[in-house]
Amino acid sequence: MTSQMIYNESIDNSDISNLCEQLKKYAYIPPDYYERFDVKRGLRNADGSGVVAGVTQICNVHGYVIDEGERVPIEGQLIYRGYDINDLIENAEREDRFVFEEAAYLLLFGQLPNAEDLERMTASLSQRRELPPGFLVDSIMQSPSNNIMNKLARSVLTLYSYSDVNDVTTLEDEMRIALDLVAKMPILMDGAYQAKRHKFDNASMIMHPLRPEENTAQSILSLIRVDRKYTKEEAQLLDTLLTLHADHGGGNNSTFACRVATSSGTDPFAAYTSAINSLKGPRHGGANIKVIQMLDDIKSHVSNWDDEGEVADYLTKILKKEANDGSGLIYGMGHAVYTLSDPRAVILKRKAFQLAKGTEYEPQFRLLDRVEKLTPELMQKVRGIDKTVCANVDMYSGLVYRMLGIPDELFTPLFAAARMVGWAAHRMEEILTGKRIIRPAYKAIAKPKTYVPLCAREK
């Protein structure tokens, strides 16, 4: 039989379409089965709270209390190792200094650094930013990707080949790898972005040498900007955003993915790659892109951004699936845990408005503020949803990135660069305290069938 005959008889696109339609029938599960078998869809309880799957010392995400069996909304709290995120950021503001490296030290090592510890942490990350010889050309430039997150995942996995650590690691090995990746993620991100611009956007690559005196936020702005110039206020705003994204508890999708992979005994590079792939999803780290796309859509369809009635009319169309992307979602609103407020959004909104005042971005921030204000009432009016809904961090993070001159395709990779700290902290906690492979159960509902010989099956 010739290769052409084999090709002609293989499954083609029309066959795949038909087979997929059949699969929808075989994969169908009646919605009431989830209730009948008390299945926690998305590992969520009926009231939306998460199923408790572990214990952690690292981070607490607090948005409600249970009072006599009822969920009562409260102002949101984000707590790193017992310290409120507001205290970390406000103290750094009072002392007019950066905070990301301090938060990274706290999350990774379990305690706040003293002045000498913080200086050593900042210097250590600076020294670790350099990629292995030839890595940038061989692993990034020669195989660019149109999606930076996919390239980040592949790059982290490829770094395994450059490591002298085998799959059986000590805690010291884990910490060295974690510090290396926290330092290198922004460099991998910038390299992937420059390769993507050259290959897919027909633009020139602009590769700047590293500056050892710069911290994480400064390095990111310095690498991305053509003239390498930035103000202290801009770098501190990005530093704040990195700190807010550094961790969000063990149950967020990407961190849980990292913990699940870690519980199997896999190596750190594979576990962190799992987390990156999870964060890429538009329901998780990719949500900031959805908000900025929604903002652009609102801007183009609402003539007077200050007119609450006109804005409300368009938001109503979005909720009715008559506008924007037809999903019926107002992106940036609502959270699985936070109810009255998301502390990250509150902090970011305050700092962003300060920097945006008097610039072209101030009206856009005010438009998002209006969306935040109007959405809860409109959701109740249009859908009858009587639920406390607040803006989440994605509502403002995308516009902050734009104000800092950061390209849209780097929004989620920047999130990953910051969250690398949290992933590493949770991986090491899982290694130290988990001790069991994570293996939830699924209820099987397929009925027994009698096997049919190949010759007796219908065509």
Stockholm file with secondary structure:
# STOCKHOLM 1.0

chainA/1-459         MTSQMIYNESIDNSDISNLCEQLKKYAYIPPDYYERFDVKRGLRNADGSGVVAGVTQICNVHGYVIDEGERVPIEGQLIYRGYDINDLIENAEREDRFVFEEAAYLLLFGQLPNAEDLERMTASLSQRRELPPGFLVDSIMQSPSNNIMNKLARSVLTLYSYSDVNDVTTLEDEMRIALDLVAKMPILMDGAYQAKRHKFDNASMIMHPLRPEENTAQSILSLIRVDRKYTKEEAQLLDTLLTLHADHGGGNNSTFACRVATSSGTDPFAAYTSAINSLKGPRHGGANIKVIQMLDDIKSHVSNWDDEGEVADYLTKILKKEANDGSGLIYGMGHAVYTLSDPRAVILKRKAFQLAKGTEYEPQFRLLDRVEKLTPELMQKVRGIDKTVCANVDMYSGLVYRMLGIPDELFTPLFAAARMVGWAAHRMEEILTGKRIIRPAYKAIAKPKTYVPLCAREK
#=GR chainA/1-459 SS CCHHHHHHTSCCHHHHHHHHHHHHHHHCCCTHHHHHTTCCGGGBCTTSCBCCCCCCSSEEEEEEEEETTEEEEEEEEEEETTEEHHHHHHHHHHTTCCCHHHHHHHHHHSSCCCHHHHHHHHHHHHHTCSCCTTHIIIIIITSCCSSHHHHHHHHHHHGGGGCCCCSSCCHHHHHHHHHHHHHHHHHHHHHHHHHHHHHHSCCCCCCCCCCTTCCHHHHHHHHHSSSCCCCHHHHHHHHHHHHHHSCCCTTSHHHHHHHHHHHTTCCHHHHHHHHHHHHTSTTTTTHHHHHHHHHHHHHHHCSCTTCHHHHHHHHHHHHTTSSTTSSCCCTTBCCSSCSSCCHHHHHHHHHHHHHHTTSTTHHHHHHHHHHHHHHHHHHHHHHCCCCCCCBCTHHHHHHHHHHTTCCGGGHHHHHHHHHHHHHHHHHHHIIIIICSCCCCCCCCCCCCCCCCCGGGSCC
#=GC SS_cons         CCHHHHHHTSCCHHHHHHHHHHHHHHHCCCTHHHHHTTCCGGGBCTTSCBCCCCCCSSEEEEEEEEETTEEEEEEEEEEETTEEHHHHHHHHHHTTCCCHHHHHHHHHHSSCCCHHHHHHHHHHHHHTCSCCTTHIIIIIITSCCSSHHHHHHHHHHHGGGGCCCCSSCCHHHHHHHHHHHHHHHHHHHHHHHHHHHHHHSCCCCCCCCCCTTCCHHHHHHHHHSSSCCCCHHHHHHHHHHHHHHSCCCTTSHHHHHHHHHHHTTCCHHHHHHHHHHHHTSTTTTTHHHHHHHHHHHHHHHCSCTTCHHHHHHHHHHHHTTSSTTSSCCCTTBCCSSCSSCCHHHHHHHHHHHHHHTTSTTHHHHHHHHHHHHHHHHHHHHHHCCCCCCCBCTHHHHHHHHHHTTCCGGGHHHHHHHHHHHHHHHHHHHIIIIICSCCCCCCCCCCCCCCCCCGGGSCC
//
